[in-house]
């Protein structure tokens, strides 16, 4: 696992799998048992950017 990877994670609430983006620095991933992630969605919506 490294910064920028997108992985599937099963959250407790809501009870479903979601893609998450790893944002923890690579140097910290090796030294910690926790990482910071941003949950994302697989749903495409008609929203202007």
C-alpha positions, 0 to 999 in steps of 0.5 A: 500500500502506498499514497495514491492507491485506491483500495476497497474497504468495508466500513461498519456504517453504512455496511458496505464496501467503498473505494478509498484513496490513501493519503498518508505519506509513504514514509509514515505507512511503514511506521504506523498501523493506521492510515488516513483515507478519503472515502469515495464513491463508484456512483456517477452523477450528472454534476457539473464540475 
